[in-house]
Amino acid sequence: MGSPVGELGRDADRFDETQHEVTLTHAFYLQGTEVSQAQWAALMGNNPSHAVDSCGTDCPVDNAGWLEALSYANALSRAEGLPECYTLEACNDVSPGLGLECDAWSVNAPGGNPYLCAGYRLPMEAEWEYAYRAGTTTAFYNGSITNTDCADPGLGEIAWYCGNSGDAPHPVGQKQPNAWGLYDMAGNVREMCWDGSADYPTMAVQDPTGRQSYYVRVVRGGSWRVAGYRDGHASYLRAAHRESVETTSYGPSTGFRLARTVLP
């Protein structure tokens, strides 16, 4: 996990990408696409997205905060008769998708371990990078990075980014998937993970979960954005690139996909 020191686009001063060995001890499912606006609306009864008229309901949901993503995961678990992974506490009187904020949350699994949730959940950061790479070791899952901004010749085959998006998101599942059939792991919208933002360990770790007492969470994958932002630049779409958002942050370039542990 992480990137080699010489990888083009690596910015160690802003985001730690120290390479280290990670062992994941639980098999998991990962949604093949980012959660769409239609999927969100079907469960939550609203659509918080900025790009409703310009993109359509097959586009990824955006403008939902991290806590609201947890609420969506719980709603999908309920719909499929699975235990809810999360408990949200001391929340404001607002529906998820309309500005939900909560003062506390917990994981409904043995020892509070999110890897042991029976229901749907956000992926761990390590799971996300493992899934993005799909067995590859290059900057992108289809090859190396050659341009850090908006003119990487290979990136446009797999991602909507500043070089081809027209400064707008696009329907999910339109670009080439990786070897494991996962679409839009690079670009379109940034994807929220469970982990709290923190520097990586320098030693080998097993089933990491990040810094859990922290209100800033990891996002991955880069986005479609062009004007005035860098998260649509090719360097931000690398497998190892990391960013962070506050748990109550909302924005037009951030979405998510769900994971579920394969339990006995």
Secondary structure by P-SEA (a helix, b strand, c coil): ccccccccccccccccccbbbbbbccccccccccccaaaaaacccccccccccccccccccccccaaaaaaaaaaaaaaaccccccccccccccccccbbbbccccccccccccccccccccccaaaaaaaaacccccccccccccccccccccccccccccccccccccccccccccccccccccccbbbbccccbbbbbccccccccccccccbbbbcccccccccccccccccccccbbbbbcccccccccccbbbbcccc
